[in-house]
Amino acid sequence: MNESYLLGVDIGTYSSKGVLVSLSGEVVASHVVPHELSMPKPGHFEHDADGVWWHDFVEISKAILHKSEIDPKQILSIGVSAIGSCVLPIDKDGKPLRPGILYGIDTRAMDEIAYLQDVISKSDDPDYDGVKLTSQASGPKILWIRNNEPEIYEKTRWFLTSESYIVYRLTGVPSIDIYTAGGYAPIFNSKTISWKKEMEEHVTEIDRLPDFYWSHEVVGEVTDEAARITGLAKGTPVIAGTTDAASEAISAGLAYVGDMMIMFGSTIFFIQKTEKLVKPEKFWASNFLSEGTYGFLGGMSAAGSLTRWFLNEFGWPEQQQEDQGGPNAYAALAQLAEKSVPGAHGLVALPYFEGERTPIHDAKAKGVLFGLSLKHTRADIYRAILESVAYGIKHNIDEMRNEGVEAQRILAVGGGTKNLVWMQIVSDVSGISLNIPEQNIGASYGDAFMAGMGVGIFKDYSDVSRWVNMKHIIKPRAETKEIYDAQYEIFRDLYTQTKPLMHRLADRER
C-alpha cells in the first residue's frame, strides 16, 4: 500500500520553504526558494504576489514531487502559511492589481492610522476601548489604497492576504483564517468573529472581504488549472492556512496555555497561548488557530535582517564573493560574536532599523550604535547588534508581565536559533530558558501538521507533541547578569532620550 503524505509550504520575507512529511512526522523531501524584498520607497515594503508568492509555491511543489518521486495522489492535504497580515487587492478575475503590501514593517499608512485611531476613540463601542492601531494593522493599509490609489480600489473585488492568495490560486475560493483576520483591525471583531459593519465607510465595504475559516479547516480542493500548473493532484484538499508565526509556533510544539513561542526570523514574533482573549495595552490579542483558543502577540521589526544587513554591508574580505550570505558566512558571524565579550566592551545598539512594533509602537524609531570608540572592533559591533535584539526581547517580556501575561515555557524557533551564541545572549539578557526543538524546519512543518488536522489525521493541536522533541535547552548564566542589567538600563534610556531626534530625522525623510 502506498504511504500517504502531507505538504506544507511557507512564504517568508526573503525565502520560501516547503516540506513533504509522512504521517509520523518524518520529512521526506524539502525545497527552499530565495527571493527579494521590494522597497519602492522608505517605509514601503512589498512582494509581487505572482512573481514571489505564487511563483515560489509552484516551484516548491514541482521540486518536492521531483525529489520524492511520489505520486501526487499520495498527498492527503496541503497547508500554506506566509508573512502577514498582508494586503493584496485582486480584481473580479482574480488578478492582483498591485504588489502585496507587507505586515508591520510597512509603515506607509501612518496618516490612515491616525485617522482611524481618531474614529475609534470617538466610538462608544466597548470593543475599541484602549485599542491602539499600529503599522501591524491591515485596515489602515486598505484605507491607504482607497486614499492614494483610487483606480485600484475601484477595481478591487477582494482584499486577500498572502497565504489566502495562494489558497485562492489553488482552489478558486476567497478566504481568510480567523487568526490572520485578527490583524485586520479595526474592521474585524475578534469576540464575534465578524467584520464590523460600522467600519465600512472608514475602511472598505464588507463584501470586498472574504469569509472566515479556522486555520486547519478545508477551504476547497486543487482545481484543474492549479493541478496543471503545480503538478499536484486535482481534488487534493487545501486548508485555510495562517500567518507564518502561528504555523511556526505549532512546529515548535506550542500546544498548551502558558506556552510561548519566540520566532527568530527576519523579524521577531511572540505568541503566547492564553486561556481567554486578553485585552492588551501594548501588544495584540486574537483568536488562535481553533475554536476556543486565544493568543497574546507581540513583534519586533528587525532581527535576522540585522545580521543580513551586517554581512551585506561589511562583508567578509577573507571569503570569496560567491560565499557572501551563504551558510559558511553566517557560521563565521556566530564565531565573530565570541571574539567580543558580554556587553560588547560598553557598546550599546538599538535594533530599530525599520522602526519598532511592540512594545514601543514607533514607526519613526531608528537604529543606533552608541558608545563607539577607536578600541571597538567589528566583533564588538556585531555582538552589540545581537545583544540589542536580546534587550528588545527582554523589554517585550517585561511589559507582558506587567500586563499579567507570563510564559510557563518558552519555545525558540526560526533560522536565528542555529546561532547558539545568540541564543545564549538572549537567555542571559532576559533571564529565561529557551527550548529549541530538534526539528527546526519552521512554519512549513507546522503547515503540514495543520493539513493533517484538516483531513482528520490528528484530533487536536496537542497531538503535535508526537512530532516535536527538544534538542537544546539554553539556560541563563548568573555571571553575566550584572553586566547585562546595567547595559539594559542604558538601552532603555537611550531610546527615550534620542526619540525626539529620531522623529526629526524621520519627518525629514517623508
N, C-alpha and C positions, 0 to 999 in steps of 0.2 A: 504494500500500500504506500502511495506517495505521501511524504511528510508534508505538513502544512506550515505556512509561514505568515508573518505579519510584516508590513512595510511601514517604516516611519521616516519622514523627511522633514528637516528643519531648515528654514531660510534665515540666515543670520545677517548681521550688519556687513561683514566682509567676506563671508563664505557660507555655503550651504552644505548640508551633510545628510546622507540617507543611510539607513541600515535595514537589512533583511534579517529578521530574528525568528528563531524557532520558538515553538510554544513553551519551551523550557527556559527561554531567555538567552540562548546561545546566539551570538552574532555570526551569521553565515557569510554575509558579504556587506561591504560598506563602500561609500564613494563620497569624495569631497570635491566641490566646485568653488574656486575662489571668484570673487567679483569685487568691483569697486563701489565706493560710496560717492554719490554726486553731491557737491555743494555749490550750486549755481550762484549763491550769494551768501555772505556771512549770516549764520544762523538758519539757513535753509538747507535741509538735508533730505535727499530723495533717492529713490530707486526706480528704475524703469520696470514696470510691472511685468511686461512681456520679456524684455531683454535680460532681466535678472530673476524675478520670482518664478515665472513660468518656464523660462529657459533652463534654469537650474534644476527644477523639478523633472523636466523631461530628460535632461542629460543624466541625472542621477538614476531615474527609473531604468533607462536603457542600459546604463553601465552595470547596475546591480543585476539585472536579468542576464547580462552577458557574463559577468563574473561568476554568478551562482549556477548558471546553466539549468535553472529550474523552469518548469512550465509555468507561465504567468497565472494559470488557473489554480496553482498551489498557494497563491497569496489569498488569504481569507478576508483581509480587510486592510485599509490604508488610513494612516493618520498623518496629519500635517500640522506643523506649527511654524511660526515666523515671528520676526520682530514686531512689536506692537505696543499700544494700538496705533495703527497707521490709518491714513485716509486716502482712498482711491476712488475717484468718480468714474463710473463706466456708463456708456450710452445704452440705448434700448437693444442694441445688437451685441452687447457685452464687451465692447471695445473700450479700453482705457482712454480717457480724454486728456490726461496729463500724467506725469510721473507720480508715483505714490509719495505722499508726504509722511515722513517718518515720525517716530514716537517722541519722547520728551526732549531729545537732543535738538529737535527742530523748534526754534523759538520765534518763528515768523509772526505768530498770531498774538503778540503781546497787546496790541490795541484791542483786539477782539476779546481777549481775556479780561481786560479792564472793563469793557462794555458789559460783558455777561456777568462779571462779578457784581457790577452795579445793579443789574437786573435782578439777580437772585438775592442780593442784600435787601432789596425793597419788597421781596415776595413774602407773603405770610405763610408759605408752605414750610412746615417744620422740617421737611427733608433737607432744606437748604440752610438750616441754622448752623452757622460755623463753617460752611463749605468754603474752601479756598481753591480757586482754579489755578492750575499751573500749566506749563508747557506740555505736561503729560496728557492733558485733556484733549480729546479729539473734537469735541463740539466747537471750540473756537477755531480750529483749523478748517472745519466745514464752512463756518461763517467767513473765514478769510477768503476762501474760494468764492463764496457768494458776493463778497465785497470787492474783490480785486480781479476776479476772472468771471464776470457775469455771463459771458458767452459759453463758458464751460459749464457753469452752474445750470444754465437753462437746458443744456443738452443732457444733463445727468439723469439717468434712470435710477441708478443705485449708488449709494456710497458703501463701499466694502472696505475691509481691512486686508492685511497682507495674506494671511493663511486662507481667509474666506474667498479671496480671488482665485487661489489655486483650486479650492474646493469647487468654486463656480466653473472653472475651466474643465474640471474632471466630470462634474455632474450636471451642469446647467442650472443648479439651484442656488439662488442668492441666500446667504445665511450669515449669522454671526454667533459665536458661542457666548454664553452668558458671562463668563469670566472676562473676556475681552470687551464685551459691551459695557462693563463697568468703567472702562476708560473713556467712554463717550459722554462724559459729563459736559454740560449739565442737562442733557436731554434724555438720560437714562435713569430710571428709578430702580435702585438695587433691591428695595424692600418688596416691591410688587412685581419686579422683573418685567418692566414695560417701558416703552418710550413715553416721554412726558409730553402730552398733547399741548400743554400751555406754553411749551418752549418752541413750538413750530415757527412762530413769527420771528423768533430771535435766532434760530439756528437753521432749521430746514424742515420741510414737510415730512411727516411721518411716513408717507408712502414711498419716500426715497430710501428708507432704511429697511434692512432685511429682517426676517423672522429669527427668533432665538432658538438655540439648541444647547443642551448640556454638552460639554466638550467631547464626551465619548459616544454621543448619540449619532446614529447613522443618518446622514443628510440625504444621500442618494447613491447612485451607482455610476460606475465609469461608463460614459457614453460611447457610441460607435466612433465618433470623431476623436475623443480623448484616447481611446484604445489604439487607434491608428497612429496617433502622434507619439504616444508614450511607450507602446509595446505591452502595456498592461491588458488584462483580460476584460472585455466588455462585461458589465454586470457586477464587477467587484465592488463591495460596499465601501463607502467613504464616510468617515466620521467628520464631525464639525471641526475637530482640532481646537487649537487655542494659541495664545501668545507663548513665545518660546520659554519665558521664565517659568511659567506654570508647568510646561512639559519637562523642563529641566528639574524642577522640584520633584516630580514623580520619578524621574530617572535616578534621583539621589535617594529615593526611598521615603520621601516625605509622605506620611500616612496618618499621623495622629495629632490631636490637638496638643499644642506646645512644641511641635517640630518647626524649626525654621530652616529655610534654605538661603544661603548666600551664593549667588551666581557670579563667578568671576569671568566675565566675558569682556567684550569691548567696553561695556559699562558694568556697573554693579547693580544687582537687583535682589531685594529681600522679599521673601514670602513666609509669613508665619500662619499656620493653621490655628484658627480660634474657634471657640465653642459657639460664638454668636457674632453677629455683624456689629463690630466695634465702630463707634463714631470717632474718627481720628481728628487731631488738631493739626499736626504737621505731616501726616502721612496719608495713605489712601486705604480704603477698605472696600471689599467686594464679596459677592458670592464667589465660591471657589469652583470646582470642576463638576460637582454633582449636587443634587438637591440636599439642602440642609447642611452644607459645608461652607465655611467662610475663610477669607484670607485677610491678613493685615499686611500692607505692602509698602515698600519704600524703594528708592532707586537713586544711584549716583550716576552722573553723566559721563564720567570717564574713568577707566581702569586699565584694561588691556590696551586700549587705544593709546594710552600714555607710553607704554613700553614700545608699541609700534612706532609712535612718533619719535621716541628717543633713538631707536635703531635707524629709522629712515633719515633723521636729520644729522645724527652724529656718526653713524656708520661704524664699520669695523675695518680699519686700514689693513690689518693683518689677514683679512679674508678676501677671497676672490669675490668680485662683484656679483657673480651669479649665486653666491651663497647668502647674500643680504636678504634678511627676512625669513630665511629658512629655519628649520628646527635647530640646526647647529648654532645659529646666531642667537636664538633665544636661550639655549642652554648655556652659552657663554655669558649672556647677560645675568643669568642666575648666579654664576660664579663671580661675576663682577661685583654684585652686591655684597658678597662675603669679603671682598677686599677693603670694604669700609667697615664701620663699627655701628652698633646701635646708637641712634641719634645722629648718624652721618656727620660726625665731627661738628655738631652745632648748626647744621644746615636744616632749615625747615621749608617745606614746599606746601602750597595749596593746590589741590588737583582740579581746580575749577576751570580747566582749559576750554570747556564748552558750556560755561555756566554751571549751575548745580540744581539738582532736583531736591530730594529730601536730605536733611530736614530744613534747609535754609530757603529753598524755592526762590533762587535768584538767578534769572537768566542772564543778568549782566555781570555776574561774578567772573573773575579772571584767574588764570593760573599765576602762581608766584613762586619764585625761588628767593628765599630770604636768608641773609647771614653769610653771603658769599665772601670769600677772601682768597688770596693767592695760594693758600695752603690746600684748598679744596681740589679734589680730583674728579674725573668722570665717574669713578666708583661712588664717591660721596653724592654726586648729583643723582645718579641712578638710584642709589639706596634711598635718598630723600624722597624721590618720586614714589617708590614703593611704600615708604612709610606714610606719605601723605594720604594714600588710599586707605591705609590702615587707620589713620586718625579719623578719616571720614566715616569709616565703618563704625568705629567706637562712638563717634558723635551720633550716628543713627541709633545704635543700640541703647545708648544712654537716654536719648529722647523717647525711644519706645518704652523703656522702663518708666519714664515719667508719665507716660500715658496709660500705664497699667498693663502693658504687654511685655512679658518676659519669656524668652525661649527656654525650654527644658532640654532641648537637644538641637545642635546646630550642624547642618549638613552643608559642606562646601563642594561646589561643582563648577565646571567650566574649565576652559583652557588654562586659566591662571593657576589652577591648583597643581599643575605639573611643576610649577616653580615652588618647591618645598621651602626654600629660603623665604619667599614672600609669605607663604602660609604661616611660618613661624613668627614672622614680623607681625602679622595680623593677630595671631593668638597672643603674643606678648603685649602688644599695644592695647588690645581690647580686653584682655583678661578672660578670654573664652577658649574653650576646647573646640577644635574643628574636626568633624568626622568626614573623611574623604572616601567615597565609595571606590571599590575595586574597579567597577565598570564605569569608566569616566568618559563615555561617548557623548553624553549630554541629551539635549532635548529630543533628538530623533529616536533615541531609545525609549524615552517616555511616550513619544507618539505611537510607537509600535505597541507598547503595553495598552494604551488607551484604545487603539484599534482592536485589540483583543477583547477589551471590555465591551466594545460596541457590538460585537457578534457573540457575546456570551461566553467567551473563553474564561474570563475572570468575573467574579461577582462583585468585587469591591476594590477600591484603590489600595486598601491594606494588603491585598494579595501581591502587590509589587515586592513585598519582602521576600517572595520566592526567588526573585531575580537579583536582588541587591545585597551585596556583602561589603563591609568596610575594609579598606586597605590600609589607611593611616588614621591615627587619632593624634592630632597635634595639640599639645598642652602648653599653657603659658609658663614661662620661666621667671621665677622670682627675682633673679639677678638683674633683669632688665627693667623692672617696674619703675624704679626711681627715675631712671633716665627718660623713659617714655612718658611718664606722668608729667615731668617738667616740660618736655617738648610739646606735649598735647596742650598744655595751658597756653604756650606761645602760639600754637596752631589756631586755637580758638580766638585769641586776642588779635592775631594777625589779620584774620578776615574782618573782624569788627572794625578795626582801625583803618583798614585800607578800602573798605567798602565804598565810601564816597568817591575815592579816586578811581576805583573800578568802574563805577557808574558814569563818571565823567568821560572816561575812555570809551565806554560802550555807546554813550549818546553821540559821540563824535563819529562813530562808525556807521550810524544809521543813515 
